[in-house]
Each structure stands twice: as structure tokens, then as C-alpha cells.
Amino acid sequence: MPAGLELHMFTSGTLVFSGFEVPVPFFLLRHPQGNVVVDGGNPLAVARDPRAHLGPLADVFEVHMTEDDHCVAQLQRIGADPAAITHVVQTHLHMDHTGALGHFPNATVIVHERELEAARAAQPFENGYVRADFDRDDIDWQPIAAGHDLFGDGTIRLIETPGHSAGHMSILLSLEQTGAVLLTADAADNRAQWQGRMEPRGIASLQDAMSSIELLRQVAAEHDAMVVHGHDPKNWAAVSEPSSYR
């Protein structure tokens, strides 16, 4: 297995919806060929004025976030220079996953082509998309059409998991000491969805969302992976200490 991949885990505050307060994770992957931010969590504008940025979504999602919770501020505290980020991987483009966009000037942004198309086609604030997050000229998009091995060495593999959104992706990491880590993102928000006790949030397609969870269960079993869910307080507390893995 190629050596050198590091996983660093962060949360950019919390969201309250449907009576539950949940973490909003993002991740830094340090790889010999580049530094990768996954999602970026909540946008900085949400910390400043959530209603101005989120519009009617502010009636659905209560955001608990300060400017110090934004991905750039947190990465700078561990010595990660925004100019040194080479890639941003978007599992999808909903409003709580777009905090990195526009903040890393040298980064290529990897997103599934179906996801970018769906976000651009959505009406303002429809299905969790906030146009101001992604409709901008300072993003170097690299849309992909299928699963993707980011550096060609098997350490960061993007897996198509549509259903929650049209072009949702999950991420399988291969770490030298820890082994496999599966970032489900919102394909499986929590353990109850993972275990089949709750339906996934299949905003684009419930059938696809259920098929994606089944695929991810198979991937996790095949690789004996540590599973990190999208928005699960108990799971996050268990896996985010320690906050970094090698």
C-alpha cells in the first residue's frame, strides 16, 4: 500500500433540523501528491448572516457556527496554507458541504457531473442548493462521470452513491496504519440509516439512495472499513477522537 496518506477530521459547527442537532464534518487529506479538502462544511457566509445566505432554508436548518469554525480558519490553525490545497472533493453541493468553494485559489474542484448539472438546474434554494455557493467564476471545476481514483494509487477512491442527491459520491480511503476508512457523507447520515432502521434521505431518488447504502455496506465489509457517517453525533464522537489518522 502506498505510504503517506493522512486523514484529518473537523466539524464546521452544527445544524439543527427535525429536532436533532448534528455535526457538519469536513476533512483534510494530506497525500504525497497533494492536499485535499473534502466538502469544507458550512460556508463562511452562514456564520455571518445565515438568513441572508440561506434564504428560506434558514427556516428549516438552524446553523450553529462561528467564523472560527469555517474550514479555512481551522486548517490555518494546523498550519495548512490555503494556497497549498491542490484539490477540493465535493461529495455533493448541498448548502452544508460547500464551505471550501472559492477559498482555495490553487485547487481543482472534483464533483460528479450529474451533481453539478443538478445544482445548476435547481431553482434558488431548491433541494438544499444555494446558488451563491457554486455559481461563481473563481472555481476550477473538474466534473467526473464515474467513480474515480484521485491519485491513481488506490488511497483515495470516489464511489458513485446517488440518491441523496443526483451525483452524490462517497469516499474510500486506504491508510497505512489505520486501514480502510469509508466516508459515507450523506449517503448514510447516521447509524440508523446504515442498519436499515430508518430510510435514507433520498432527495433525488429514494430507490437509488437505498441501493447506494447497500453498495456501501458491501464496500465496508470487503475492506473492514471504519465508517464515518454524514451527520451522526454518536458516530462522530467515536471516530473524531483522535482527530487524525495515518
Residue pairs with C-beta under 8 A, 6 or more apart in sequence:
1 154
1 155
1 174
1 176
2 32
2 153
2 154
2 155
2 174
2 176
3 176
4 30
4 31
4 32
4 176
5 29
5 30
5 31
5 155
5 156
5 173
5 174
5 175
5 176
5 246
6 28
6 29
6 30
6 31
6 175
6 244
6 245
6 246
7 27
7 28
7 29
7 173
7 175
7 178
7 181
7 244
7 245
7 246
8 27
8 28
8 29
8 30
8 78
8 243
8 244
9 25
9 27
9 228
9 239
9 240
9 243
9 244
9 245
10 25
10 26
10 27
10 28
10 41
10 71
10 74
10 75
10 243
11 23
11 24
11 25
11 26
11 41
11 69
11 236
11 240
12 24
12 25
12 26
12 40
12 41
12 42
12 65
12 69
12 70
12 71
12 74
12 99
13 24
13 41
13 42
13 47
13 63
13 64
13 65
13 66
13 69
14 21
14 22
14 23
14 24
14 63
14 64
14 65
15 21
15 22
15 24
15 42
15 61
15 62
15 63
15 64
15 96
15 231
16 22
16 61
16 62
16 63
16 64
17 60
17 61
17 62
21 64
21 233
22 189
22 190
22 231
22 232
22 233
23 231
23 232
23 233
23 236
24 41
24 42
24 65
24 96
24 231
25 39
25 41
25 228
25 230
25 231
25 236
25 240
26 37
26 38
26 39
26 40
26 41
26 71
26 97
26 99
26 100
27 37
27 38
27 39
27 183
28 35
28 36
28 37
28 38
28 75
28 78
28 80
29 35
29 36
29 37
29 38
29 156
29 173
30 36
31 150
31 151
31 155
31 156
33 86
33 151
34 86
34 87
34 151
35 80
35 84
35 85
35 86
35 87
36 85
36 86
36 87
36 88
36 89
36 150
36 156
37 71
37 75
37 85
37 87
37 88
37 89
37 100
37 104
37 107
38 88
38 89
38 91
38 171
38 183
39 89
39 90
39 91
39 97
39 98
39 99
39 100
39 185
40 71
40 88
40 97
40 98
40 99
40 100
40 101
40 103
41 69
41 70
41 71
41 96
41 97
41 99
41 100
42 63
42 65
42 69
42 70
42 95
42 96
42 99
43 53
43 70
43 95
43 98
43 99
43 101
43 130
43 133
44 67
44 70
44 72
44 99
44 103
45 52
45 53
45 132
46 53
46 54
46 63
46 65
46 95
47 63
47 65
47 66
47 67
47 69
47 70
48 67
50 58
50 63
51 58
53 130
53 132
54 61
54 63
54 95
54 125
54 130
55 124
55 125
55 130
56 125
57 95
57 125
57 128
57 130
61 95
61 96
67 73
68 74
70 99
71 99
71 100
71 103
72 82
72 103
75 82
75 85
76 82
82 103
82 104
82 105
83 104
83 105
83 106
84 106
85 100
85 104
85 106
85 107
86 106
86 107
86 108
87 107
87 108
87 109
87 110
87 150
88 100
88 101
88 104
88 107
88 108
88 109
88 110
89 109
89 110
89 111
89 150
89 156
89 158
89 169
89 171
90 97
90 98
90 101
90 109
90 110
90 111
90 115
90 169
91 97
91 168
91 169
91 170
91 171
91 183
91 185
91 186
92 111
92 112
92 115
92 164
92 165
92 167
92 168
92 169
92 185
92 186
93 111
93 115
93 116
93 118
93 119
93 129
93 133
93 134
93 165
94 127
94 128
94 129
94 165
94 186
95 128
95 129
95 130
95 133
96 128
97 185
97 186
98 130
98 133
98 134
100 107
101 109
101 133
101 134
101 136
101 139
102 136
102 138
102 139
105 138
107 140
108 140
108 141
108 142
109 139
109 140
109 141
109 142
110 142
110 144
110 148
110 150
110 158
111 141
111 142
111 143
111 144
111 167
112 143
112 144
112 145
112 160
112 167
112 168
112 169
113 143
113 144
113 145
113 167
114 162
114 166
114 167
115 165
115 166
115 167
115 168
115 169
116 134
116 141
116 143
116 167
117 166
117 167
118 127
118 129
118 165
118 166
118 167
118 204
119 129
119 131
119 134
120 134
120 135
122 129
122 131
124 130
124 131
127 165
127 203
127 204
128 165
128 203
144 158
146 160
147 157
147 158
147 159
147 160
147 169
148 157
148 158
149 156
149 157
149 158
150 156
150 157
150 158
154 174
155 173
155 174
155 175
156 171
156 172
156 173
157 171
157 172
157 173
157 174
158 169
158 170
158 171
159 169
159 170
159 171
159 172
159 215
159 216
159 219
160 167
160 168
160 169
160 212
161 168
161 169
161 170
161 184
161 185
161 187
161 212
161 215
161 216
162 168
162 204
162 205
162 208
162 209
162 212
163 187
163 200
163 202
163 204
163 205
163 206
163 207
163 208
163 209
163 210
163 211
163 212
164 185
164 186
164 187
164 200
164 201
164 202
164 203
164 204
164 209
164 212
165 186
165 203
165 204
166 204
168 185
168 186
168 187
168 204
168 212
169 185
170 182
170 183
170 184
170 185
170 187
170 212
170 216
171 182
171 183
171 185
172 180
172 181
172 182
172 183
172 219
172 223
172 225
173 180
173 181
173 182
173 183
174 180
174 223
175 181
175 245
175 246
176 246
177 245
177 246
178 226
178 245
178 246
179 223
179 224
179 225
179 226
180 220
180 223
180 224
180 225
180 226
181 225
181 226
181 227
181 228
181 245
182 216
182 219
182 220
182 223
182 225
182 226
182 227
182 228
183 228
184 194
184 216
184 227
184 228
184 229
184 230
185 230
186 201
186 230
186 231
187 200
187 209
187 212
187 213
187 216
187 230
188 194
188 200
188 213
188 216
188 227
188 229
188 230
189 200
189 201
189 229
189 230
189 231
189 232
190 198
190 229
190 230
190 231
190 232
190 235
191 229
191 232
191 234
191 235
192 198
193 199
193 200
193 201
193 213
193 229
194 213
194 217
194 227
194 229
196 213
199 206
199 209
199 210
200 206
200 209
200 210
200 212
200 213
201 209
202 208
202 209
202 210
219 225
220 227
226 239
227 235
228 235
228 236
228 239
229 235
229 236
